[in-house]
Amino acid sequence: MSKLALLLRGVNLGGARKLPMAELRDLLTRLGHADVKTLMASGQAVVTTSRPPAEVAQELETRLMKDAGLTTEVMARTGAELAAVVAANPFPTADADGSRHAVVFLRSPLGADQLAKLDPAAFAPDECVAHGTELFLRLPNGFADSRLSIAVGRIKGVPATTRNWNTVKKLAALTA
C-alpha cells in the first residue's frame, strides 16, 4: 500500500468542468481506495492504494466520464515521485514565492520537437526546465501575464496539468 496523488486537469477552474470534491472523494472510496483526501477544490486527491498509478489514473478518467460526464486527464504520482519533484526543483526562489513557480505534470516526457517550442530566449524573464515527466516553471510576473504558461498549455500530444509550487509541496507532504 502506498499513497498516491491524483491530479485532475482543468477541474473547477471556471466553465462547465465542475466536480464537487465530496463527489470525487466518494468515487475514489467506491473504487476501493483508502484514506481518501482532497486538497482545495481544484482537482487533486490523495489516496492509499496497492494499485499501479497509471491504472488508478485511467480508471478514474473512465469513471469520471461514465458517472459524472466529465472528460479530463488524470496524472498520478507516488509519494516518492513527488519527493523527487521537490528535490529536483531548479529554482531556489520557489519556496519564497511559490505562487510564481509551478510544475507541469506530464503523462510522458516531451519530445525534442515539443521542447523546442519552449525556447527560453523567447519567453524571458519566464523560465522553464524539463526534468523527466515534469516541467518546472518560474514566472516572475505571475501566470496571468506569462506567454510561457500559454505556450506550455498549447503543447499537443502529451496530457498535462499544472500546479503551483505551494500546492506541489502540500501534495508531497500528504503523500510522504
N, C-alpha and C positions, 0 to 999 in steps of 0.2 A: 504494500500500500504506500502510495506517495501522494504528496499534494501537487495539484496541477492548477495553473491559472488558465482561464479561458477568456479570450479577448474577442468580443464581437465587433465587427466592423460597422461603423455608421449607425449605431442604435442610439435612439433618444437624443439625437443632436439637432432635432427640428424636423419638420416634414412628417411624412406618413410612417416612418420606420420606428414606431413606438413599441416598447416592450417593458411592461412593469417588472421591476426586479423581483417582486414576490412571485410572479408567474415563472420567471427564469429559475428561481430557487426551487419552486415546486416541480418544474420539469426535470431539473437535474437530479432531484431526490427520487422522482419516479423512474429515472434512468439507472438508479442503483448506486449513485454516488453518495458518500457520507460527508459530514462536516461542511455542508454547502453554505457558502457565504457570498454575498455580492458586495462590491466596492463601488460606492456612489451609484448614480443612476445611469451611467453612460456605457453599460455593456461589458462589465468584467465580473467574473466569478472565480471563486477558488473552491475546489472540491478535493476530497481524498478519494483515491481510486486505485485499483490494481490494473486498470486497462491502459494500453498504449495511448499516448497523447493524440496521435493522428486519428486513431479510431474514435476517441471521445469527441474530437472536434467534428469529424464527419457525421457522426450520429447526431450531434447537437444541431448541425446545419440542417440535416434531413428532417428532424423532428420539429424544429422551428418553422420550417416551411409547411409541414403537414399539420401541425397543431395550431400555429398562430398565423399562418400565411405570410411569414416573414422570410424574405430571401436575404441572407447575409453570409459572409465568410467568418469562420472562427479560427483564430490562431491559438494554439495550445503550447504552453511552456511549463516545464517542470520547475520545481524549486531550485534545483541545481543549475538549470539553464538560466533562470532569472538571476541567480547569484553570479553566474559568469557574465551576464549582460552588465550588471552593476560594476563588476570588476573591470570590464573591458572599456568602459566609457572613456573616450579620449579627451574629453573636455573637463579640465579641472574646475571650471566655473559652474558646473551643473548643480552641485549641492547648494551653492549660494543663490542661484536663480533658476530653480527647477522649472518654472513656467515658461522659460525661454529656451529650454532644452527638451528634446524629445527623442523617442526611439520608435522607429518604424519596424514593426514585427512583420516579417515576410514568411510566406509559406515555404519558399525555397530561395536560395541566393539569386541575386540578379545576374544576368549575363553581361558580358563586356559591352554589348551594344546598348543595353539599358543603363549601365553605369556611365557610359559616355554622355548620356543626356543630362547628367548631373555634374557637368564640368564646373569645378569650384570657382574659377575665374568669372563665370557668367552670373554667379549669384552672390558675390561678396556684398556685404560682410557676412552673410549666412555661410555656414559650413556644413558639410556632410561627409561622414566617414562610414564606409561599408565595412561590416565585420560579420561574415557568415550570413545568417538569416536575419540580420538586423542592420538598419541604417541609423547612425547616431546623427542627430541634427542639433546645431547651435544656431539659434535665431535671435540675435541680439536686439532686433527691433520688434520681436514678437511674431506670432503666427499670422495675424491679420495683414501685415504688410510684407509678408515673405513670398517672394517669387519662387524660392526653393521649395517651400511646402506645397505650392501649387504644382510645380514640376514633378515632385515626388508622387503627388496624387494622380498624375496623368500617366504614370508608368503602367503599361498594359502587360498582361500575361502572367503576373505573379500576384495572387491575392495578398493584401497587406492591410494593416491597421496601425494607427499611430497613437501613442500615449505620451503625455508629458513626463518629465523626469520625476516629478513628485509622485505621480501615480505608479510609475515603474518601481520606485523604491518601496512604496506601500505594498505592491503585489509581491515583491521579493521578500519582504518581511512576513507577509501572510503565508507564503509557501515555504518558508525556511524550516 
